[in-house]
Each structure stands twice: as structure tokens, then as C-alpha cells.
Amino acid sequence: MNTAVKLSAFTLGMAAVFGVSLGAGRALGPDLSEQPDRHVQSSPAAHGDHGPPETAGPSENRSEKPEKVAVSRAQAPDGHFAFLVTGEDGKPVTEYDVQHDKKMHLIVVRKDLSGFRHVHPELREDGAWEVGSPMEEPGDYRAFADFKPAGGDARVLTLDVNVPGSATTRPLPAPSDVAEVDGYTVTLDGTVASGGTSELTMKISKDGRPVTDLQPYLGAYGHLVALRKDDLGYLHVHPEGAPGDGETAPGPEITFFVEAPSGGEHRLYLDFQHDGQVHTAEFTVHVH
């Protein structure tokens, strides 16, 4: 089953516009069926696919035709962000399967690959997903809605959003196999080659000591998102093993198997949890 869906998006509490420029909407909780039906081309991708929305490679879970992204906007004073997934009948999709402990994963990043956020919206009664805005400063962003409609295939839908204001493009950090975050040191072992499967191992330490008591986060000891610099091609990877399987140790190492269909500069984002806090280590890697 491969149900076609589209993504209607509106912002609450910020003047962000998806794909096109629109006038202000209603104050809160707009009825999207009454909003102008503006569209932007997009294609859903299978969970974990690394292709860009318009040119992703073959996948048994991919729709044969591009999806339409309907664009709407509203404003409210509470600084929230919301979006709506609709089916072929134009009605909101309200039934979802749980993937990695959540029904919806929203990944947001500025187009210069800074400002990465991985958040989990809540489903409202009107069928819209809502979360405190993950876009904290001006700039051009891409949002990835990663989900699985009930009984359907895993999907990734994308939208571009501009947060108005003065924004400075940040250069991509140089490739490195060491990342520092919140007092933790994460070391990357392995290289990524295009056209095949590459093994990457992340080793986590703090104050010079290996971290051996990582806590499960979304059903795993780590989550890895990779984005390709040239076109923001997307890959969401989960590690080998699982907490409680009797074989997977809670650190210091987390191993991933990554498939990259093409080369170029990529940014890797590793989420892990320790002492009740989620941390994100970032790496720049060159895929050969």
C-alpha cells in the first residue's frame, strides 16, 4: 500500500512562508480547506532514503508521481509551528504507525546546514501537527516530515521555509573525525563511499572517559541524520542492535551502516542521550 499524501503547512507565531509568499492567515487553528490552494512540487521518499526530494533514486516505497505540497499560513502569539498531512481525498491523515517511539519526526535545518533540529510534534484534534518552532533565527530552512501513515509505507515529505530577517550564511566546517558537544567528545571511525554500504562507528567520551551508560532515545542508543551539501539529500539511519536485546552495549560505541548513492560534502548529525539529556554531535565528511 502506497497512499499518496501531501503536506499543508502553516506557521504559528512567526512570519515564515513555505515555498511562496502568502498574506497573513487567521489568528489560530486555521481551517486549511478555506486557505488558498498553492502548490509546490515535492516527492515523498522511503524512510532512510538519501535522495533529494525531486531526484531520489529508485525505491519500492516511492510514489511514481510527485506529491503536491499545499501552502498556507497563519499567525499566533505562542511561537508554535504546525503542518497538516492530507490524503488523496484532501482530508487530514489522522492515523499513523509508530516509528522509533514516535508517530512523527520533524527534522529542520538551515540550508547552510546549520541550525539542525530533530523534534516531535503533537497531533491536534483538527489533524494538524504542532510543535514549538524549531526555527530559531532568520534564514532559509528545509523541513523534513518523516512518518508512516497507518497501514502504508514510510514517507518523507519536504518543504522550504524562509524566516525573515538578517541572516548570514555560515561556511560548512572542515571535515573532521572529532566533534565536541556539551562537554562530550565524539570520535568518528570509518569513511563513507558512494554506491555501497559503509560502516561508521561513533565513540563517545566525557572528561577523557568512555561513556558506557548511554540511555535509550527513541528506541535506540543513537540516531544519525545525513544531509548532502549540494541539494540537501536526506538520510535517516538507526544503529545496529537495540537496547535490551542482550547484545548491544550502551556505549561507548554506536555503529551505523550507511548507503550514500553519490559523493560530495555531507553533514552528519548524531543524536544520543546521557544523564537525561539529548545531545547532537555534528561532523562534516567527504563521500568519495
Summary of the structure (lengths in Angstrom):
residues: 288
radius of gyration: 18.9
end to end distance: 35.5
largest distance: 57.6
contacts: 936
relative contact order: 0.17
helix: 1%
strand: 46%
